[in-house]
Every structure is written in structure tokens, then in C-alpha cells.
Amino acid sequence: MELFSTAWGDFDLVRFPEDRRGLLRAWDAADAYLLRWLADAGGVKGEPVVVGDRWGALTTALAGFGVTQVGDSFTAQEATRVNLRRNGVDPDAVRLLASRDVPPGRVDTLVVRVPKSLALLEDQLCRLAPSVHAETLVVGAGMVKEIHTSTLALFERIIGPTRTSLAEKKARLIFSTPDPGVASQHSPWPRSYELPGGVGAVSGRTVIEHAGVFSAERLDAGTRLLLENLPRRGGPEHVVDLGCGNGVVGLAAALGNPEARVTFVDESFQAVASAEATYRANVPEGGDAEFVVGDGLAGFARGSVDLVLNNPPFHSHQATTDETAWRMFTGSRAALRPGGELWVVGNRHLGYHVKLKRIFGNCEVVSGNRKFVVLRAVRR
């Protein structure tokens, strides 16, 4: 097992959920570069705030300073708890905040792992900027392909003068000097848009999205194909919109079958907030819905679900992987009752039909086009 070596010790780290094949590390060159720079610069000031820590590597290494971690990922929080325990640190020694929680009132050291979503970065910086002062140490980190001119422009506009480091092992650092003269900016999120026609029960409905949620401000082609082919069902049943994003698919299920109980699940706090806002905007009488931030269907009782609707992600940050889809499919089989169904949309080239046949013993192609395919598997 390769250890993560830092100025504050060597750490045994894993991802959460753990990679089935053990091929993916729980840190990268950007994490290592940032911590090395902090040590060379004389360490941290006060109690650091770490934003967007992907697997808890930064938080675990800096735990001795009384870290506050801010992030949008439930699985990142769980990875942090796991890695703290693996390295003999009480998880209560750090403060774990979701992206929509109130940030600390004063920040002396701000460490930012640049997220994939520019919108999420904008929202995070806007929320934290009022807590930053002229002497705050602000340093960001990311792989070279994650840091763009637009990334630097956000730091410059919201925090103050910004520059970058030289690249090392395809990683780069961002340094911002807080400027008290920069006016505080309110986050422009959430935003809303109207769905197009031709997508069943949700045609013309309003979608509300918080920053960083997949397919912002438009209906993506895969979800549209799934909406056009959703099963027509009736009667009391439990439907799960798994990986719900902005909640459009679960909303369609709720509007199509008012007797259904719909559970919206995602590992993103922003996504679940978006799904709830979208649902409340379109089902004012309330309906029967639940909104869960969690690790897929973990914790759902076996045989408790009648229908799962799923558009699984196939990226984990910059890595292309089927780990998340595999967990979603196996979790769905466990949670579905006999005769229950899993409906999946995905890119044709991902070959989800192979995985579904292995897990369920069956898979039917419901619809497709040149790029996407809708699949149905039944729990026998």
C-alpha cells in the first residue's frame, strides 16, 4: 500500500466507496503539491478551511490544525471520516460542513481544491469571501487541465489579485491576495429554466438548479431520451430517482403517477437541494416525496422499492470509471422487490447492458438513438 507522504506525516488513505480493483489512489499530485507548498511557506495560519477535498487527503494531513472542511460531496465526507480513523485521528477533531451550510465567520487559511464545475467554484468563493480578511492565506490547487483562465478570473473577481505557480507533475497552484476593496458578491445561484415540450409530464415545467449540478440550465440529451420513454404506471408504489441531479426524472414520475411515493437520492448536497426546489415548485400541494443525500441505495431496506430510474455518471473527477454505475446497479437489485424494475439511460459505448445482464440476469433495450440507449432490467 502506497502511503501519502507529507511534512506532517505519512498517511494510509483510501477512497470511499473503495475502488473494487484498487487502481485509484485517494490523492493526486495537486494534493501533494499544495501540502508541500504550505509546509515550505511556514505552515498554516489559524484553523484552516479546506474546500472541495475529494477524498479527505488534505483534511487528514492538516487535522492537527483543527480543520473545517467544506464540500458538496457526501462520499467525500465519508472518505474523510474513514481516512481520519485509519490514521488514528478522531473524526470529531475536524468540522465537516456541506456546501450549503453557513461557513466559518473568520478564515485565516483558505485551501481550495478546484472543482470541475466553474459554477460550484463561483458559489463557494462567494459564500466564503465575507469571512476572508486582508491577511488570509488563500491557495488553490488542481491539475493543469482543471485550471483555466476563467478559473483564475473567478478568484481575481471574488477574492483579489491572483497568480499561478509553475506546473509540477501536471499540477498547479493558485495564489490569491485578499483585497478589502473587492465588493462582496452574492452568489448568482440558484437559477431556473423552463423545460421544452415533448418530454411528457414535465413539458414546460420549471427547473431550479443550485451551482454545480449536472447539466445546468438545459435538459441534457440522455435525460431527455429517458423522459420520452418513461414507463406509464399507476397505483401506490415506491419510486427512486437515483443520482437525481436536479430532480427532473423523479418529478416526471411523481406527476405521471400521483399515487407514487418518490425518493430523490444523490451524493451531492447541491443536487438534492435542487431536486427538492424543483419538486416544490411544480407540486405545490406537497405530494409524497423524500430527499436523501447519501451513497446511492445504501441503507434502503431490501425489497422496499418498486422502480428505480437512473442516469449514472461515468466520471469520478478526471477519471473515467464504471465504479459508481456498478454500485448503483447492484444497490438497485438489492433494494428492488421481486418484479421491480431498474430503468437506465447511458451512452451506448459504455455497455451498461453487459453489466445489467450480469447483475440482474436480464436486460431489455427500451429505446435508443445514435448516442444514448434506455435499458430496463427486472428483479427476478
C-alpha positions, -999 to +999 in steps of 0.1 A: +000+000+000+015+033-011+014+060+016+007+097+011+039+114+024+036+149+037+055+172+061+030+163+087+034+125+084+027+096+061-009+086+057-027+054+046-056+067+025-085+050+007-114+063-014-149+059-003-165+038-016-133+018-020-123+011-056-131-026-063-099-031-083-077-009-061-065+011-091-075+046-079-055+065-053-071+087-027-049+117-035-032+132-065-003+154-075-023+186-068-029+175-032+008+167-027+020+199-043-003+221-022+007+205+011+044+207+002+040+244-006+022+250+027+050+234+046+077+253+028+058+286+033+058+281+070+026+262+076-010+273+080-024+304+098-050+297+125-075+269+118-076+262+081-107+259+059-104+232+032-128+235+003-136+206-021-113+180-006-120+150-028-111+120-006-100+136+027-063+137+019-059+174+027-081+173+057-064+142+072-029+157+067-039+190+083-062+176+110-038+187+137-046+223+130-083+220+137-096+219+101-130+228+088-138+210+056-165+225+032-177+204+003-206+193-018-199+156-018-214+131+008-189+104-003-160+129+002-172+135+037-174+097+043-140+092+028-127+119+052-142+101+082-128+068+070-093+082+065-092+100+097-100+068+116-075+048+095-048+072+106-057+074+143-075+107+143-109+112+159-133+124+132-147+148+157-113+166+155-124+182+123-156+201+113-174+188+082-197+213+065-219+207+034-217+233+006-249+249+017-241+252+054-231+285+070-193+289+066-170+299+095-172+335+104-134+341+100-110+323+078-072+327+082-061+300+058-083+290+028-073+260+008-093+253-023-093+221-045-106+235-078-138+216-087-148+205-122-177+229-121-169+266-125-203+274-112-197+255-080-164+273-075-181+306-080-208+297-054-181+285-029-160+316-032-189+339-029-200+322+003-166+323+018-153+357+007-171+376+035-151+355+060-117+363+044-096+392+056-066+411+043-041+387+060-058+355+050-036+330+032-055+318+001-042+289-020-059+268-046-048+236-063-057+215-093-043+195-121-033+217-151-062+206-172-086+217-144-073+253-141-083+277-169-083+315-175-119+315-163-108+298-130-083+325-123-107+352-132-132+340-106-105+341-078-095+376-091-130+389-091-142+375-058-111+374-037-084+397-052-052+397-073-044+362-084-014+344-099-004+308-106+026+286-099+048+267-123+034+233-131+048+202-112+037+167-122+009+182-142-004+201-111-006+238-105-013+261-075-033+293-074-024+322-051-049+350-043-042+380-022-074+392-005-083+427-015-105+445+011-116+468-017-133+440-036-171+443-031-188+413-016-207+394-042-238+374-038-239+340-055-259+341-087-272+306-078-298+290-078-310+297-113-341+284-131-352+275-166-382+261-184-382+226-198-390+222-235-421+205-249-423+169-259-409+155-226-440+140-211-454+152-178-427+177-172-431+196-205-429+233-198-422+228-161-397+249-142-364+235-131-344+251-103-307+244-100-281+252-075-244+256-085-225+226-098-255+203-106-251+182-138-265+198-170-270+233-157-296+255-174-306+229-201-320+194-204-293+170-214-299+146-243-297+114-222-322+126-197-345+138-224-344+103-240-353+087-207-381+112-201-396+104-235-396+067-227-406+066-190-430+037-182-466+047-176-475+034-142-503+038-116-512+029-081-492+032-048-456+024-053-421+034-042-400+051-070-364+062-066-347+088-087-312+075-082-285+101-088-313+126-091-294+157-101-320+185-105-348+160-099-365+162-134-368+125-138-383+119-103-406+149-109-419+132-141-425+100-122-444+119-095-466+138-120-472+107-141-484+087-110-497+109-082-501+079-060-464+071-061-440+078-033-408+092-048-374+093-032-348+116-047-312+104-039-278+119-048-244+122-032-243+159-039-259+183-014-265+208-041-282+183-063-306+172-036-314+208-028-321+214-065-343+183-067-364+195-037-367+230-050-377+217-085-403+194-069-418+220-046-421+245-075-441+220-095-460+200-069-473+228-047-497+206-029-467+187-015-472+151-027-453+122-012-416+128-016-384+123+003-350+139-004-318+120+006-282+129+004-263+096+006-243+068-010-268+055-036-292+030-022-271+020+008-293+019+038-325+012+018-343-019+030-342-049+007-373-053-014-386-018-005-385-002-040-408-008-070-390+013-096-355+028-099-348+055-125-311+062-132-288+082-153-254+072-138-223+093-140-192+077-156-166+101-143-150+104-109-134+138-111-110+133-140-110+095-140-134+076-163-147+047-143-177+024-140-174+021-102-204+044-095-226+028-121-217-007-108-226+003-072-259+019-084-269-012-103-260-037-076-277-014-050-308-012-071-311-050-074-308-053-036-334-026-029-360-037-056-388-061-047-392-092-069-407-079-102-393-044-095-376-026-124-344-006-130-346+018-159-312+032-170-301+057-197-265+059-207-241+064-236-241+034-260-204+029-258-205+023-220-220-011-225-243-010-195-264-038-209-235-062-202-233-052-165-271-053-161-272-088-175-245-099-151-263-084-121-300-090-130-297-119-154-317-099-180-317-066-198-341-052-224-334-022-248-364+001-245-352+028-269-321+044-283-306+068-307-271+071-322-256+082-288-278+070-260-298+039-250-326+033-225-324-001-207-347-020-185-338-047-160-362-067-139-355-081-104-364-118-106 
